[in-house]
């Protein structure tokens, strides 16, 4: 791993369960749009794509056929070796079985493990019960899918400690620190340092990535690279590229992340290097 210490992974989160075209006309919503964005972002240096799907009305969905079509279109580019990371939380109204089906049938290399329940955006409940997380974590082990442990506050990091103790998660853990999400921890550099220190205490030897929403996106990006973390960027988390400037594409975000990494004297990890860093099979 020594030769990989200066490598940084870029994850592209193209879509999310929000926004819609009225929030930014450039957000990809259809399988064809998402797949093309993923391919173009891979060419610029993204080594992981984090996939959400939308239904025909533009709402978040866990429809297995949308996932299947999108992944098929990505893999139709025979040169594209990007790592696929499917969400397990693309629709707050989905059943537990529906949430797990894309991972179960399509067997991506990564899938999200949202490590706790929280109020979501002051409007609804993002439910991740202990029984669902246990079922999800054990299924990931059975399928050989690595969990991306998404945490929105420090309590979720301690929840990961519990699941490590119970064998639902296996070390080394890969954390996604989600900063500045409504009802989660605020996206400040001080809080990012605290989250990283908590992670290092609870699960030493873990790998981690981070992103910041809105005004926190740039401070979190710079601080993450400086602290040794990896980056997640894309229109799932930010529809604006700069203040009052809508993003023209997801590729804009990847290109900037690459520049930041290289300005730090570091290198962008290829998908195969990312696989080594994350211990993917």
ABEGO torsion letter per residue (X at the ends): XAAAAABBBBBBBAAEAOBBAAABAABBABAAAAAAAAAAAAAAGBABBBBBBBBAAGBBBABAAAAAAAAAAAAABAABABBBBBBAAABAABBAAAAAAAAAAAGBABBBBBAEBBBBGGABBBBBBAAAAAAAAAAAAAAGBBBBBBBABAAAAAAAAAAAAAGABBOBBBBBBBBGBBGBBBBBAAAAAAAAAAAAAABBGBBBBBBBBEAAAAAAAAAAAAAGBBBBBEAAABABABBGBBBABAAAAAAAAAAAAAAAGBBBBBAAAAAAAAGBX
